[in-house]
Amino acid sequence: MRLDDVALDTLFRTARSHNELSGEVSDDTLHQLYELLKWGPTSANSSPARFVFVKSKEAKEKLRPALDEGNLAKTMRAPVTVIVAYDLAFFEKMPYLFPHTDAKGWFDTKSERELETICLRNGSLQGAYLILAARALGLDCGPMSGFDNAKVDEAFFAGTRIRSNFLVNLGYGRREALFPRSPRLPFDEAARIL
């Protein structure tokens, strides 16, 4: 079944990355968000992404030292900032996530560099699913880099094999605060059919 134009606009065509987000985002909405995004595909259902929903004043202050100057004010004002991260030890969950074969054995002997590639690829996919799920629930998003990964990892993931990937501010955006929409490449410059 094809989605109608309203849904396609909500997810893609009129959706925008917001710098000014406000409002309240309930914990229940964040649970709904995860319950949607978790169904997106990853390699062997590996699901290496880990999400930290930074909401409280204390958690925001913990994040503050890692933010680049250009992202500081908007992130501190946003109702929620999601740290989209990935777990290099994701394979420990494979017996649960891929129970019909020994998929853990496919990954647990790989080098750190190989695991990093797998995690970055699949964790980034899951971060994109987060953005689409947020839009589907009526939230606006402000995805970004522009932070010190090492500081985030030390503050939120010390003693683990979890590493930060990117941040996504969540809330309700002001359309009047948006820049004019930037162009996208046309099909012939970005894609080929062979």
C-alpha positions in Angstrom: 0.0 0.0 0.0 1.4 3.4 -1.0 1.4 6.2 1.5 -0.7 9.2 0.5 0.8 12.6 -0.3 0.1 14.0 3.2 2.3 11.2 4.7 5.0 11.6 2.1 5.1 15.4 2.7 5.3 14.8 6.5 8.2 12.4 6.2 10.1 13.9 3.3 8.9 16.6 0.9 7.9 19.4 3.4 9.8 18.1 6.4 12.7 20.3 7.4 15.7 20.3 9.8 14.9 22.8 12.6 17.3 25.0 14.6 14.6 26.4 16.9 12.6 23.7 18.8 10.4 24.2 21.8 7.4 22.6 23.5 7.2 19.5 25.7 8.0 16.0 24.5 6.7 13.4 26.9 8.5 10.2 27.9 5.5 8.3 26.5 6.2 9.9 23.1 9.9 8.9 23.3 8.8 5.3 24.0 6.5 5.4 21.0 9.3 6.8 18.9 11.6 3.9 19.9 8.8 1.4 19.3 8.6 2.6 15.7 12.2 3.0 14.8 13.3 -0.4 16.2 11.5 -2.1 13.2 13.8 -0.6 10.6 16.2 -3.2 9.0 19.8 -3.6 10.0 22.4 -6.2 8.9 21.4 -9.6 10.4 19.0 -7.6 12.7 22.1 -6.5 14.6 20.5 -3.3 15.9 23.8 -1.7 17.2 22.3 1.7 17.8 21.9 3.0 21.3 19.9 6.1 22.1 20.2 8.5 25.0 17.3 10.9 25.3 18.8 13.9 27.0 15.9 15.8 28.6 16.6 16.9 32.1 18.4 20.1 33.0 21.2 18.0 34.7 21.6 15.8 31.6 21.7 18.9 29.3 24.4 20.4 31.5 26.4 17.2 31.2 26.2 17.5 27.4 27.0 21.2 27.3 30.9 21.0 27.4 30.8 18.7 24.3 28.8 21.0 22.0 30.4 23.3 19.4 29.5 27.0 19.9 27.2 27.0 16.9 25.1 24.2 18.3 25.2 25.2 22.0 22.2 27.5 22.4 19.8 25.6 20.1 20.6 22.3 21.8 20.2 23.7 25.4 16.8 25.1 24.4 15.5 22.0 22.6 13.1 19.9 24.7 15.1 16.7 23.9 18.5 15.9 22.4 19.0 12.4 21.3 22.5 11.0 21.4 22.5 8.5 18.6 25.3 6.1 19.4 26.3 2.5 18.6 27.6 -0.4 20.7 30.7 -2.1 19.5 29.7 -5.1 21.6 26.3 -5.4 19.8 27.0 -9.0 18.9 26.4 -10.0 22.5 22.7 -9.5 21.7 22.7 -11.6 18.6 21.4 -14.8 20.2 18.2 -12.9 21.0 18.1 -10.7 17.8 18.9 -13.4 15.3 18.0 -16.7 17.1 17.8 -19.1 14.1 21.6 -19.4 13.7 24.8 -18.5 15.5 25.1 -15.0 14.2 27.2 -13.9 17.2 30.0 -15.9 15.7 29.8 -13.8 12.5 30.9 -10.7 14.5 32.7 -11.6 17.7 36.0 -12.3 16.0 36.1 -9.2 13.9 38.6 -6.5 14.5 37.7 -3.2 16.2 37.9 -1.5 12.8 35.6 -4.0 11.2 33.1 -3.6 14.1 33.3 0.2 13.8 32.3 0.0 10.1 29.4 -2.4 10.8 28.2 -0.2 13.7 28.6 3.1 12.0 26.6 1.8 8.9 23.8 0.2 10.8 23.7 2.7 13.7 23.4 5.5 11.1 20.5 3.7 9.5 18.8 3.5 12.9 19.4 7.2 13.5 17.6 7.9 10.2 14.7 5.7 11.3 14.6 7.8 14.4 14.2 10.9 12.3 11.4 9.4 10.2 9.6 8.0 13.3 9.8 11.4 15.0 8.3 13.1 12.0 5.6 10.4 11.8 4.7 11.3 15.4 4.5 15.0 14.7 7.9 16.0 16.1 10.4 18.2 14.3 14.1 17.3 14.2 17.4 19.0 14.1 20.1 16.4 13.3 23.7 17.5 13.7 27.3 16.8 14.2 29.2 19.7 15.6 30.2 18.3 18.9 33.1 16.5 20.5 32.5 12.8 20.3 35.2 12.0 22.9 33.6 14.3 25.5 30.2 12.8 24.9 31.5 9.3 25.1 33.3 10.1 28.4 30.3 11.8 29.9 27.6 9.3 28.9 29.4 6.0 28.0 32.5 5.7 30.1 33.5 2.1 30.8 31.5 0.7 27.9 32.1 0.0 24.2 29.3 2.5 23.2 30.4 5.4 20.9 28.5 8.5 19.9 27.6 9.0 16.3 25.4 12.1 15.9 22.9 14.2 17.8 19.2 14.9 17.0 17.3 17.7 18.7 13.6 17.0 19.0 10.6 19.2 19.7 8.2 21.4 17.8 9.8 23.8 15.3 8.9 27.3 14.2 8.5 27.2 10.4 8.9 31.0 10.3 12.5 30.6 11.7 13.6 28.2 8.9 16.0 29.2 6.2 14.8 28.9 2.6 15.0 25.3 1.6 18.3 24.3 0.0 18.2 22.4 -3.3 18.8 18.7 -3.8 20.6 17.1 -6.6 18.5 15.9 -9.5 18.2 12.2 -10.3 20.7 12.3 -13.2 23.4 13.8 -11.0 22.9 11.5 -8.0 21.6 8.2 -9.4 21.8 5.8 -12.3 19.6 3.0 -13.5 21.6 0.2 -15.1 
